[in-house]
Amino acid sequence: MTLIEQFLRSHAIVHDLGVGAPEGGFSLAHGRLRGLSEEQLRLRPQGWNSIAYLWWHMARSEDVATNVIVAGRAQLFDEGQWSERLQVPRRDIGTGMSDEEVEDLSRAVDIPALLAYRSAVGRRTREVVQALPEAEWGRVVEAALIQRAVEQGAFTPQSMWVAELWTGKMKGWFLCWVVVGHSYMHLGQAVWVKEMILQRRGR
């Protein structure tokens, strides 16, 4: 199995069915997070981040990492009027948001548009990776691309440490960590939030 094939298999697991999972394949996002209402997706049990916020944060992080950093192209967010469709005017990836900001986003975001955006980001990522020569995976990203993400509003003053963390990393790091590993981590949180929501409903 090639490096690209391994990535695409892992990537399919963290996205909904239809993004990359083959027939009969497994999707963590679909298999463990389906069955909740829009109202439940907006809930923040015990002050945890809502599943809606987590989906938005994962999608924004993947969009910036794949398109701006790895591919050196425009964000998908800036194509197709996604800001208006999502009803979320902010452009950052969501790291460092206050509880009030998470609450506001969770209430305001359009859930169908959010699901569509995350799927569109996932499909774009697969296009980028399939066109990326394996030799490029070990190439260190130019600092100018990190600066471009900063200038596009991907980070707030509270999350500039992420831009510093991203500096000097290889393209493969962005794909394997920001796109896949980061999504695994937050999907695990989303599953736990779902369990808390369902336990509260059963009381």
Backbone as JSON Lines, residues from 0, in Angstrom:
{"i":0,"aa":"M","n":[0.84,-1.2,0.0],"ca":[0.0,0.0,0.0],"c":[0.88,1.25,0.0]}
{"i":1,"aa":"T","n":[0.58,2.19,-0.86],"ca":[1.37,3.4,-0.96],"c":[1.04,4.36,0.17]}
{"i":2,"aa":"L","n":[1.89,5.36,0.35],"ca":[1.67,6.39,1.35],"c":[0.34,7.08,1.12]}
{"i":3,"aa":"I","n":[0.05,7.41,-0.12],"ca":[-1.2,8.1,-0.45],"c":[-2.4,7.22,-0.16]}
{"i":4,"aa":"E","n":[-2.31,5.95,-0.5],"ca":[-3.41,5.02,-0.23],"c":[-3.66,4.89,1.27]}
{"i":5,"aa":"Q","n":[-2.58,4.85,2.05],"ca":[-2.73,4.76,3.51],"c":[-3.42,6.01,4.05]}
{"i":6,"aa":"F","n":[-3.02,7.16,3.54],"ca":[-3.64,8.4,3.99],"c":[-5.13,8.4,3.65]}
{"i":7,"aa":"L","n":[-5.46,8.07,2.41],"ca":[-6.86,8.13,1.98],"c":[-7.74,7.19,2.8]}
{"i":8,"aa":"R","n":[-7.2,6.05,3.19],"ca":[-7.98,5.11,4.01],"c":[-8.24,5.72,5.39]}
{"i":9,"aa":"S","n":[-7.2,6.29,6.01],"ca":[-7.37,6.91,7.33],"c":[-8.29,8.12,7.26]}
{"i":10,"aa":"H","n":[-8.13,8.89,6.21],"ca":[-8.94,10.09,6.04],"c":[-10.42,9.74,5.89]}
{"i":11,"aa":"A","n":[-10.73,8.67,5.17],"ca":[-12.13,8.28,4.97],"c":[-12.81,7.96,6.3]}
{"i":12,"aa":"I","n":[-12.06,7.42,7.25],"ca":[-12.64,7.04,8.53],"c":[-13.11,8.24,9.32]}
{"i":13,"aa":"V","n":[-12.45,9.4,9.19],"ca":[-12.81,10.56,9.99],"c":[-13.85,11.44,9.31]}
{"i":14,"aa":"H","n":[-14.29,11.06,8.11],"ca":[-15.32,11.81,7.41],"c":[-16.57,10.96,7.26]}
{"i":15,"aa":"D","n":[-17.66,11.61,6.89],"ca":[-18.91,10.91,6.71],"c":[-18.86,10.03,5.47]}
{"i":16,"aa":"L","n":[-19.75,9.08,5.41],"ca":[-19.84,8.22,4.22],"c":[-20.1,9.1,3.0]}
{"i":17,"aa":"G","n":[-19.51,8.74,1.9],"ca":[-19.67,9.52,0.69],"c":[-18.48,10.4,0.4]}
{"i":18,"aa":"V","n":[-17.65,10.68,1.41],"ca":[-16.44,11.47,1.18],"c":[-15.34,10.58,0.65]}
{"i":19,"aa":"G","n":[-15.16,9.41,1.25],"ca":[-14.08,8.56,0.78],"c":[-14.22,7.1,1.14]}
{"i":20,"aa":"A","n":[-15.15,6.78,2.05],"ca":[-15.28,5.41,2.49],"c":[-15.83,4.53,1.37]}
{"i":21,"aa":"P","n":[-15.16,3.42,1.05],"ca":[-15.69,2.52,0.01],"c":[-16.95,1.83,0.49]}
{"i":22,"aa":"E","n":[-17.64,1.21,-0.42],"ca":[-18.86,0.5,-0.05],"c":[-18.54,-0.54,1.02]}
{"i":23,"aa":"G","n":[-19.27,-0.5,2.1],"ca":[-19.0,-1.41,3.2],"c":[-17.88,-0.94,4.11]}
{"i":24,"aa":"G","n":[-17.29,0.24,3.8],"ca":[-16.21,0.77,4.61],"c":[-16.72,1.38,5.91]}
{"i":25,"aa":"F","n":[-15.79,1.74,6.78],"ca":[-16.16,2.27,8.1],"c":[-15.9,3.76,8.16]}
{"i":26,"aa":"S","n":[-16.85,4.5,8.72],"ca":[-16.7,5.92,8.97],"c":[-17.0,6.18,10.43]}
{"i":27,"aa":"L","n":[-16.0,6.63,11.18],"ca":[-16.22,6.94,12.59],"c":[-17.26,8.03,12.75]}
{"i":28,"aa":"A","n":[-17.17,9.07,11.9],"ca":[-18.11,10.19,11.99],"c":[-19.54,9.72,11.77]}
{"i":29,"aa":"H","n":[-19.74,8.81,10.81],"ca":[-21.09,8.34,10.51],"c":[-21.54,7.29,11.52]}
{"i":30,"aa":"G","n":[-20.66,6.36,11.83],"ca":[-21.06,5.23,12.66],"c":[-21.33,5.58,14.1]}
{"i":31,"aa":"R","n":[-20.63,6.59,14.64],"ca":[-20.77,6.88,16.07],"c":[-21.51,8.17,16.37]}
{"i":32,"aa":"L","n":[-21.74,9.02,15.36],"ca":[-22.33,10.32,15.65],"c":[-23.68,10.57,14.98]}
{"i":33,"aa":"R","n":[-24.21,9.57,14.31],"ca":[-25.51,9.76,13.68],"c":[-26.61,9.62,14.74]}
{"i":34,"aa":"G","n":[-27.81,10.07,14.37],"ca":[-28.96,9.87,15.23],"c":[-29.25,11.01,16.19]}
{"i":35,"aa":"L","n":[-28.48,12.09,16.13],"ca":[-28.74,13.23,17.01],"c":[-29.5,14.31,16.24]}
{"i":36,"aa":"S","n":[-30.36,15.01,16.95],"ca":[-31.11,16.11,16.33],"c":[-30.21,17.34,16.23]}
{"i":37,"aa":"E","n":[-30.66,18.34,15.45],"ca":[-29.9,19.58,15.36],"c":[-29.79,20.22,16.75]}
{"i":38,"aa":"E","n":[-30.85,20.18,17.5],"ca":[-30.81,20.75,18.85],"c":[-29.74,20.08,19.7]}
{"i":39,"aa":"Q","n":[-29.66,18.75,19.62],"ca":[-28.65,18.03,20.4],"c":[-27.24,18.33,19.93]}
{"i":40,"aa":"L","n":[-27.06,18.53,18.63],"ca":[-25.73,18.85,18.11],"c":[-25.23,20.19,18.62]}
{"i":41,"aa":"R","n":[-26.14,21.06,19.05],"ca":[-25.77,22.38,19.54],"c":[-25.52,22.4,21.05]}
{"i":42,"aa":"L","n":[-25.86,21.32,21.75],"ca":[-25.74,21.28,23.21],"c":[-24.29,21.22,23.67]}
{"i":43,"aa":"R","n":[-24.06,21.78,24.88],"ca":[-22.73,21.75,25.49],"c":[-22.86,21.16,26.89]}
{"i":44,"aa":"P","n":[-23.05,19.86,27.0],"ca":[-23.24,19.25,28.33],"c":[-22.02,19.47,29.21]}
{"i":45,"aa":"Q","n":[-22.29,19.9,30.42],"ca":[-21.24,20.15,31.42],"c":[-20.18,21.13,30.91]}
{"i":46,"aa":"G","n":[-20.56,22.0,29.96],"ca":[-19.65,23.01,29.47],"c":[-18.69,22.53,28.4]}
{"i":47,"aa":"W","n":[-18.84,21.29,27.95],"ca":[-17.98,20.78,26.88],"c":[-18.33,21.48,25.56]}
{"i":48,"aa":"N","n":[-17.41,21.43,24.61],"ca":[-17.7,21.96,23.28],"c":[-18.82,21.16,22.64]}
{"i":49,"aa":"S","n":[-19.69,21.84,21.92],"ca":[-20.77,21.14,21.22],"c":[-20.21,20.35,20.04]}
{"i":50,"aa":"I","n":[-20.96,19.36,19.59],"ca":[-20.55,18.6,18.41],"c":[-20.55,19.51,17.19]}
{"i":51,"aa":"A","n":[-21.48,20.45,17.14],"ca":[-21.51,21.41,16.02],"c":[-20.21,22.2,15.97]}
{"i":52,"aa":"Y","n":[-19.77,22.69,17.13],"ca":[-18.5,23.42,17.16],"c":[-17.34,22.53,16.73]}
{"i":53,"aa":"L","n":[-17.31,21.31,17.23],"ca":[-16.2,20.4,16.9],"c":[-16.14,20.12,15.4]}
{"i":54,"aa":"W","n":[-17.29,19.92,14.78],"ca":[-17.31,19.71,13.33],"c":[-16.79,20.94,12.59]}
{"i":55,"aa":"W","n":[-17.22,22.11,13.06],"ca":[-16.78,23.35,12.43],"c":[-15.27,23.53,12.58]}
{"i":56,"aa":"H","n":[-14.76,23.31,13.78],"ca":[-13.32,23.45,14.06],"c":[-12.5,22.47,13.23]}
{"i":57,"aa":"M","n":[-12.95,21.23,13.14],"ca":[-12.22,20.25,12.33],"c":[-12.22,20.65,10.86]}
{"i":58,"aa":"A","n":[-13.36,21.1,10.37],"ca":[-13.46,21.48,8.96],"c":[-12.61,22.7,8.65]}
{"i":59,"aa":"R","n":[-12.65,23.7,9.53],"ca":[-11.85,24.89,9.29],"c":[-10.36,24.58,9.33]}
{"i":60,"aa":"S","n":[-9.94,23.76,10.29],"ca":[-8.53,23.4,10.39],"c":[-8.07,22.64,9.16]}
{"i":61,"aa":"E","n":[-8.89,21.69,8.69],"ca":[-8.53,20.92,7.5],"c":[-8.5,21.79,6.26]}
{"i":62,"aa":"D","n":[-9.46,22.7,6.15],"ca":[-9.52,23.59,4.98],"c":[-8.25,24.43,4.88]}
{"i":63,"aa":"V","n":[-7.86,25.07,5.98],"ca":[-6.68,25.92,5.98],"c":[-5.41,25.09,5.75]}
{"i":64,"aa":"A","n":[-5.29,23.98,6.47],"ca":[-4.07,23.17,6.37],"c":[-3.89,22.6,4.97]}
{"i":65,"aa":"T","n":[-4.96,22.06,4.4],"ca":[-4.85,21.42,3.09],"c":[-4.67,22.43,1.98]}
{"i":66,"aa":"N","n":[-5.52,23.43,1.96],"ca":[-5.55,24.32,0.8],"c":[-4.52,25.43,0.86]}
{"i":67,"aa":"V","n":[-4.45,26.14,1.98],"ca":[-3.5,27.25,2.06],"c":[-2.07,26.73,2.24]}
{"i":68,"aa":"I","n":[-1.88,25.78,3.17],"ca":[-0.54,25.35,3.55],"c":[0.04,24.31,2.6]}
{"i":69,"aa":"V","n":[-0.7,23.23,2.36],"ca":[-0.16,22.15,1.53],"c":[-0.23,22.47,0.05]}
{"i":70,"aa":"A","n":[-1.39,22.96,-0.4],"ca":[-1.6,23.17,-1.84],"c":[-1.26,24.59,-2.3]}
{"i":71,"aa":"G","n":[-1.16,25.54,-1.36],"ca":[-0.88,26.91,-1.74],"c":[-1.98,27.53,-2.57]}
{"i":72,"aa":"R","n":[-3.22,27.22,-2.23],"ca":[-4.37,27.7,-2.99],"c":[-5.37,28.34,-2.05]}
{"i":73,"aa":"A","n":[-6.47,28.83,-2.6],"ca":[-7.5,29.48,-1.79],"c":[-8.23,28.46,-0.92]}
{"i":74,"aa":"Q","n":[-8.72,28.92,0.21],"ca":[-9.55,28.08,1.06],"c":[-10.87,27.78,0.36]}
{"i":75,"aa":"L","n":[-11.4,26.6,0.62],"ca":[-12.74,26.29,0.13],"c":[-13.76,27.23,0.78]}
{"i":76,"aa":"F","n":[-13.48,27.67,2.0],"ca":[-14.35,28.59,2.73],"c":[-14.64,29.84,1.91]}
{"i":77,"aa":"D","n":[-13.68,30.25,1.08],"ca":[-13.82,31.47,0.29],"c":[-14.45,31.21,-1.08]}
{"i":78,"aa":"E","n":[-14.81,29.98,-1.32],"ca":[-15.5,29.64,-2.57],"c":[-16.92,29.19,-2.22]}
{"i":79,"aa":"G","n":[-17.87,29.56,-2.99],"ca":[-19.24,29.1,-2.76],"c":[-19.98,29.77,-1.63]}
{"i":80,"aa":"Q","n":[-19.48,30.94,-1.18],"ca":[-20.19,31.72,-0.15],"c":[-20.45,30.91,1.12]}
{"i":81,"aa":"W","n":[-19.44,30.18,1.56],"ca":[-19.62,29.32,2.73],"c":[-19.87,30.11,4.01]}
{"i":82,"aa":"S","n":[-19.25,31.28,4.14],"ca":[-19.48,32.07,5.35],"c":[-20.96,32.4,5.5]}
{"i":83,"aa":"E","n":[-21.58,32.83,4.4],"ca":[-23.0,33.16,4.45],"c":[-23.85,31.92,4.66]}
{"i":84,"aa":"R","n":[-23.49,30.84,4.0],"ca":[-24.28,29.61,4.14],"c":[-24.2,29.04,5.54]}
{"i":85,"aa":"L","n":[-23.02,29.12,6.14],"ca":[-22.83,28.61,7.49],"c":[-23.42,29.54,8.55]}
{"i":86,"aa":"Q","n":[-23.62,30.81,8.19],"ca":[-24.07,31.83,9.12],"c":[-23.06,32.04,10.25]}
{"i":87,"aa":"V","n":[-21.79,31.87,9.88],"ca":[-20.68,32.1,10.81],"c":[-19.72,33.07,10.15]}
{"i":88,"aa":"P","n":[-19.69,34.32,10.58],"ca":[-18.85,35.32,9.9],"c":[-17.36,35.19,10.2]}
{"i":89,"aa":"R","n":[-16.99,34.55,11.28],"ca":[-15.57,34.5,11.66],"c":[-14.79,33.57,10.73]}
{"i":90,"aa":"R","n":[-13.5,33.89,10.53],"ca":[-12.67,33.19,9.57],"c":[-11.62,32.29,10.22]}
{"i":91,"aa":"D","n":[-11.48,32.33,11.53],"ca":[-10.41,31.58,12.18],"c":[-10.77,30.1,12.28]}
{"i":92,"aa":"I","n":[-9.82,29.3,12.76],"ca":[-10.04,27.85,12.85],"c":[-10.69,27.46,14.17]}
{"i":93,"aa":"G","n":[-10.88,28.41,15.09],"ca":[-11.63,28.14,16.31],"c":[-10.82,27.84,17.54]}
{"i":94,"aa":"T","n":[-9.51,27.67,17.4],"ca":[-8.68,27.41,18.58],"c":[-8.66,28.65,19.48]}
{"i":95,"aa":"G","n":[-8.83,28.44,20.79],"ca":[-8.76,29.56,21.73],"c":[-10.04,30.35,21.89]}
{"i":96,"aa":"M","n":[-11.14,29.86,21.33],"ca":[-12.4,30.56,21.48],"c":[-12.88,30.5,22.94]}
{"i":97,"aa":"S","n":[-13.52,31.56,23.38],"ca":[-14.09,31.59,24.73],"c":[-15.35,30.75,24.78]}
{"i":98,"aa":"D","n":[-15.81,30.46,26.01],"ca":[-17.06,29.71,26.16],"c":[-18.22,30.44,25.49]}
{"i":99,"aa":"E","n":[-18.23,31.76,25.64],"ca":[-19.31,32.55,25.04],"c":[-19.27,32.46,23.51]}
{"i":100,"aa":"E","n":[-18.08,32.49,22.94],"ca":[-17.95,32.39,21.49],"c":[-18.37,31.01,20.99]}
{"i":101,"aa":"V","n":[-18.0,29.96,21.71],"ca":[-18.43,28.61,21.34],"c":[-19.94,28.5,21.43]}
{"i":102,"aa":"E","n":[-20.51,29.09,22.47],"ca":[-21.96,29.06,22.65],"c":[-22.66,29.77,21.49]}
{"i":103,"aa":"D","n":[-22.15,30.95,21.14],"ca":[-22.76,31.72,20.05],"c":[-22.67,30.96,18.73]}
{"i":104,"aa":"L","n":[-21.51,30.39,18.43],"ca":[-21.36,29.64,17.19],"c":[-22.28,28.42,17.17]}
{"i":105,"aa":"S","n":[-22.35,27.73,18.29],"ca":[-23.17,26.52,18.36],"c":[-24.64,26.83,18.09]}
{"i":106,"aa":"R","n":[-25.1,27.99,18.57],"ca":[-26.49,28.38,18.34],"c":[-26.73,28.85,16.91]}
{"i":107,"aa":"A","n":[-25.75,29.55,16.33],"ca":[-25.97,30.24,15.05],"c":[-25.7,29.39,13.82]}
{"i":108,"aa":"V","n":[-24.76,28.45,13.9],"ca":[-24.32,27.75,12.69],"c":[-25.47,26.96,12.06]}
{"i":109,"aa":"D","n":[-25.53,27.0,10.74],"ca":[-26.53,26.23,10.0],"c":[-26.02,24.8,9.89]}
{"i":110,"aa":"I","n":[-26.72,23.86,10.53],"ca":[-26.23,22.49,10.63],"c":[-26.13,21.8,9.26]}
{"i":111,"aa":"P","n":[-27.16,21.83,8.41],"ca":[-27.02,21.2,7.09],"c":[-25.86,21.79,6.29]}
{"i":112,"aa":"A","n":[-25.69,23.1,6.35],"ca":[-24.57,23.73,5.65],"c":[-23.24,23.3,6.24]}
{"i":113,"aa":"L","n":[-23.19,23.13,7.56],"ca":[-21.96,22.69,8.22],"c":[-21.56,21.3,7.75]}
{"i":114,"aa":"L","n":[-22.53,20.4,7.7],"ca":[-22.24,19.04,7.23],"c":[-21.78,19.06,5.77]}
{"i":115,"aa":"A","n":[-22.42,19.9,4.97],"ca":[-22.04,20.0,3.56],"c":[-20.65,20.58,3.41]}
{"i":116,"aa":"Y","n":[-20.32,21.59,4.23],"ca":[-18.99,22.21,4.17],"c":[-17.91,21.21,4.55]}
{"i":117,"aa":"R","n":[-18.12,20.49,5.64],"ca":[-17.09,19.54,6.06],"c":[-16.89,18.45,5.01]}
{"i":118,"aa":"S","n":[-17.96,17.98,4.4],"ca":[-17.83,16.97,3.35],"c":[-17.11,17.55,2.14]}
{"i":119,"aa":"A","n":[-17.42,18.79,1.78],"ca":[-16.76,19.42,0.65],"c":[-15.27,19.6,0.92]}
{"i":120,"aa":"V","n":[-14.93,19.97,2.16],"ca":[-13.52,20.09,2.53],"c":[-12.83,18.73,2.41]}
{"i":121,"aa":"G","n":[-13.49,17.69,2.88],"ca":[-12.91,16.35,2.79],"c":[-12.67,15.92,1.35]}
{"i":122,"aa":"R","n":[-13.62,16.19,0.49],"ca":[-13.43,15.82,-0.92],"c":[-12.3,16.61,-1.56]}
{"i":123,"aa":"R","n":[-12.19,17.89,-1.21],"ca":[-11.1,18.71,-1.74],"c":[-9.74,18.17,-1.27]}
{"i":124,"aa":"T","n":[-9.68,17.78,0.0],"ca":[-8.44,17.22,0.53],"c":[-8.01,16.0,-0.27]}
{"i":125,"aa":"R","n":[-8.94,15.13,-0.6],"ca":[-8.61,13.92,-1.34],"c":[-8.11,14.28,-2.74]}
{"i":126,"aa":"E","n":[-8.68,15.3,-3.34],"ca":[-8.2,15.75,-4.65],"c":[-6.77,16.25,-4.55]}
{"i":127,"aa":"V","n":[-6.5,17.05,-3.53],"ca":[-5.15,17.6,-3.35],"c":[-4.14,16.48,-3.13]}
{"i":128,"aa":"V","n":[-4.47,15.54,-2.26],"ca":[-3.53,14.46,-1.93],"c":[-3.28,13.56,-3.13]}
{"i":129,"aa":"Q","n":[-4.31,13.25,-3.88],"ca":[-4.13,12.37,-5.03],"c":[-3.27,13.02,-6.11]}
{"i":130,"aa":"A","n":[-3.19,14.35,-6.12],"ca":[-2.36,15.05,-7.09],"c":[-0.98,15.41,-6.53]}
{"i":131,"aa":"L","n":[-0.74,15.09,-5.25],"ca":[0.51,15.49,-4.59],"c":[1.55,14.39,-4.72]}
{"i":132,"aa":"P","n":[2.68,14.64,-5.38],"ca":[3.73,13.62,-5.48],"c":[4.22,13.22,-4.09]}
{"i":133,"aa":"E","n":[4.53,11.94,-3.9],"ca":[4.97,11.49,-2.58],"c":[6.21,12.22,-2.11]}
{"i":134,"aa":"A","n":[7.05,12.66,-3.04],"ca":[8.26,13.39,-2.66],"c":[7.93,14.71,-1.95]}
{"i":135,"aa":"E","n":[6.74,15.25,-2.2],"ca":[6.34,16.51,-1.59],"c":[5.99,16.37,-0.12]}
{"i":136,"aa":"W","n":[5.68,15.15,0.32],"ca":[5.28,14.95,1.7],"c":[6.38,15.34,2.68]}
{"i":137,"aa":"G","n":[7.62,15.19,2.27],"ca":[8.74,15.53,3.14],"c":[9.24,16.95,2.98]}
{"i":138,"aa":"R","n":[8.58,17.74,2.16],"ca":[9.01,19.12,1.93],"c":[8.51,20.03,3.04]}
{"i":139,"aa":"V","n":[9.42,20.81,3.62],"ca":[9.03,21.77,4.66],"c":[8.26,22.91,4.01]}
{"i":140,"aa":"V","n":[7.15,23.26,4.63],"ca":[6.29,24.32,4.11],"c":[6.98,25.68,4.25]}
{"i":141,"aa":"E","n":[6.88,26.49,3.24],"ca":[7.46,27.83,3.27],"c":[6.77,28.69,4.32]}
{"i":142,"aa":"A","n":[7.58,29.48,5.02],"ca":[7.03,30.36,6.05],"c":[6.01,31.34,5.47]}
{"i":143,"aa":"A","n":[6.17,31.66,4.19],"ca":[5.24,32.6,3.55],"c":[3.82,32.04,3.52]}
{"i":144,"aa":"L","n":[3.68,30.72,3.44],"ca":[2.35,30.12,3.42],"c":[1.69,30.19,4.79]}
{"i":145,"aa":"I","n":[2.49,30.03,5.85],"ca":[1.96,30.2,7.2],"c":[1.5,31.65,7.37]}
{"i":146,"aa":"Q","n":[2.31,32.58,6.88],"ca":[1.96,33.99,6.98],"c":[0.69,34.29,6.19]}
{"i":147,"aa":"R","n":[0.52,33.61,5.06],"ca":[-0.69,33.81,4.27],"c":[-1.92,33.4,5.07]}
{"i":148,"aa":"A","n":[-1.81,32.26,5.78],"ca":[-2.93,31.82,6.62],"c":[-3.21,32.84,7.71]}
{"i":149,"aa":"V","n":[-2.15,33.4,8.29],"ca":[-2.32,34.44,9.32],"c":[-3.06,35.64,8.73]}
{"i":150,"aa":"E","n":[-2.64,36.08,7.56],"ca":[-3.24,37.25,6.92],"c":[-4.68,37.0,6.53]}
{"i":151,"aa":"Q","n":[-5.03,35.74,6.29],"ca":[-6.4,35.4,5.92],"c":[-7.31,35.25,7.14]}
{"i":152,"aa":"G","n":[-6.76,35.45,8.33],"ca":[-7.58,35.41,9.54],"c":[-7.77,34.03,10.13]}
{"i":153,"aa":"A","n":[-6.88,33.09,9.8],"ca":[-7.03,31.73,10.33],"c":[-6.78,31.64,11.82]}
{"i":154,"aa":"F","n":[-6.07,32.61,12.37],"ca":[-5.73,32.58,13.79],"c":[-6.11,33.9,14.45]}
{"i":155,"aa":"T","n":[-6.59,33.81,15.67],"ca":[-6.87,34.99,16.48],"c":[-5.64,35.24,17.37]}
{"i":156,"aa":"P","n":[-5.6,36.37,18.07],"ca":[-4.48,36.59,18.98],"c":[-4.32,35.45,20.0]}
{"i":157,"aa":"Q","n":[-5.42,34.82,20.37],"ca":[-5.37,33.72,21.34],"c":[-4.84,32.42,20.73]}
{"i":158,"aa":"S","n":[-4.78,32.33,19.4],"ca":[-4.35,31.08,18.77],"c":[-3.12,31.25,17.89]}
{"i":159,"aa":"M","n":[-2.39,32.35,18.05],"ca":[-1.19,32.54,17.25],"c":[-0.14,31.49,17.55]}
{"i":160,"aa":"W","n":[-0.26,30.85,18.71],"ca":[0.69,29.79,19.03],"c":[0.56,28.62,18.04]}
{"i":161,"aa":"V","n":[-0.63,28.48,17.44],"ca":[-0.81,27.41,16.45],"c":[0.01,27.72,15.2]}
{"i":162,"aa":"A","n":[0.01,28.98,14.78],"ca":[0.82,29.37,13.63],"c":[2.3,29.11,13.91]}
{"i":163,"aa":"E","n":[2.73,29.36,15.14],"ca":[4.11,29.08,15.51],"c":[4.39,27.57,15.49]}
{"i":164,"aa":"L","n":[3.42,26.79,15.97],"ca":[3.56,25.34,15.95],"c":[3.66,24.82,14.53]}
{"i":165,"aa":"W","n":[2.87,25.38,13.63],"ca":[2.85,24.94,12.24],"c":[4.13,25.31,11.48]}
{"i":166,"aa":"T","n":[4.84,26.32,11.93],"ca":[6.02,26.8,11.22],"c":[7.13,25.75,11.24]}
{"i":167,"aa":"G","n":[7.72,25.51,10.07],"ca":[8.83,24.57,9.95],"c":[8.43,23.12,9.79]}
{"i":168,"aa":"K","n":[7.13,22.86,9.68],"ca":[6.67,21.48,9.54],"c":[6.58,21.07,8.07]}
{"i":169,"aa":"M","n":[6.67,19.76,7.84],"ca":[6.57,19.21,6.49],"c":[5.11,19.07,6.07]}
{"i":170,"aa":"K","n":[4.89,19.02,4.76],"ca":[3.53,18.85,4.25],"c":[2.89,17.58,4.8]}
{"i":171,"aa":"G","n":[3.66,16.53,4.91],"ca":[3.13,15.28,5.43],"c":[2.64,15.41,6.86]}
{"i":172,"aa":"W","n":[3.28,16.27,7.65],"ca":[2.85,16.5,9.03],"c":[1.46,17.12,9.03]}
{"i":173,"aa":"F","n":[1.23,18.09,8.15],"ca":[-0.09,18.73,8.1],"c":[-1.17,17.73,7.72]}
{"i":174,"aa":"L","n":[-0.86,16.86,6.76],"ca":[-1.86,15.89,6.31],"c":[-2.11,14.83,7.37]}
{"i":175,"aa":"C","n":[-1.03,14.31,7.96],"ca":[-1.19,13.21,8.92],"c":[-1.68,13.67,10.28]}
{"i":176,"aa":"W","n":[-1.24,14.88,10.71],"ca":[-1.68,15.35,12.02],"c":[-2.89,16.26,11.93]}
{"i":177,"aa":"V","n":[-2.78,17.41,11.26],"ca":[-3.88,18.38,11.28],"c":[-5.13,17.82,10.62]}
{"i":178,"aa":"V","n":[-4.96,17.15,9.49],"ca":[-6.12,16.67,8.74],"c":[-6.69,15.39,9.33]}
{"i":179,"aa":"V","n":[-5.85,14.42,9.68],"ca":[-6.36,13.13,10.16],"c":[-6.27,13.01,11.69]}
{"i":180,"aa":"G","n":[-5.08,13.14,12.27],"ca":[-4.93,12.92,13.71],"c":[-5.75,13.88,14.54]}
{"i":181,"aa":"H","n":[-5.74,15.13,14.18],"ca":[-6.53,16.15,14.87],"c":[-8.02,15.82,14.8]}
{"i":182,"aa":"S","n":[-8.47,15.33,13.65],"ca":[-9.88,14.96,13.51],"c":[-10.23,13.74,14.36]}
{"i":183,"aa":"Y","n":[-9.34,12.74,14.39],"ca":[-9.56,11.59,15.27],"c":[-9.75,12.06,16.72]}
{"i":184,"aa":"M","n":[-8.87,12.95,17.17],"ca":[-8.93,13.42,18.54],"c":[-10.27,14.08,18.85]}
{"i":185,"aa":"H","n":[-10.69,14.98,17.97],"ca":[-11.93,15.71,18.24],"c":[-13.18,14.85,18.0]}
{"i":186,"aa":"L","n":[-13.1,13.87,17.12],"ca":[-14.22,12.95,16.98],"c":[-14.39,12.12,18.24]}
{"i":187,"aa":"G","n":[-13.28,11.78,18.87],"ca":[-13.37,11.08,20.16],"c":[-14.07,11.94,21.19]}
{"i":188,"aa":"Q","n":[-13.77,13.24,21.2],"ca":[-14.47,14.15,22.11],"c":[-15.95,14.23,21.76]}
{"i":189,"aa":"A","n":[-16.24,14.27,20.47],"ca":[-17.64,14.36,20.04],"c":[-18.43,13.12,20.47]}
{"i":190,"aa":"V","n":[-17.82,11.96,20.4],"ca":[-18.49,10.73,20.85],"c":[-18.79,10.81,22.34]}
{"i":191,"aa":"W","n":[-17.86,11.35,23.12],"ca":[-18.09,11.49,24.55],"c":[-19.2,12.49,24.84]}
{"i":192,"aa":"V","n":[-19.23,13.59,24.08],"ca":[-20.31,14.58,24.23],"c":[-21.65,13.93,23.91]}
{"i":193,"aa":"K","n":[-21.69,13.12,22.86],"ca":[-22.93,12.42,22.52],"c":[-23.39,11.54,23.67]}
{"i":194,"aa":"E","n":[-22.46,10.81,24.29],"ca":[-22.84,9.94,25.4],"c":[-23.41,10.76,26.55]}
{"i":195,"aa":"M","n":[-22.83,11.91,26.84],"ca":[-23.36,12.75,27.91],"c":[-24.76,13.26,27.57]}
{"i":196,"aa":"I","n":[-24.98,13.61,26.3],"ca":[-26.29,14.08,25.87],"c":[-27.33,12.98,26.02]}
{"i":197,"aa":"L","n":[-27.0,11.77,25.6],"ca":[-27.95,10.67,25.66],"c":[-28.21,10.24,27.11]}
{"i":198,"aa":"Q","n":[-27.21,10.31,27.95],"ca":[-27.42,9.98,29.38],"c":[-28.35,10.98,30.02]}
{"i":199,"aa":"R","n":[-28.19,12.25,29.66],"ca":[-29.06,13.29,30.23],"c":[-30.49,13.09,29.76]}
{"i":200,"aa":"R","n":[-30.65,12.68,28.49],"ca":[-31.99,12.46,27.97],"c":[-32.68,11.3,28.68]}
{"i":201,"aa":"G","n":[-31.87,10.3,29.09],"ca":[-32.45,9.12,29.71],"c":[-32.83,9.29,31.17]}
{"i":202,"aa":"R","n":[-32.46,10.41,31.76],"ca":[-32.78,10.6,33.2],"c":[-34.26,10.92,33.4]}
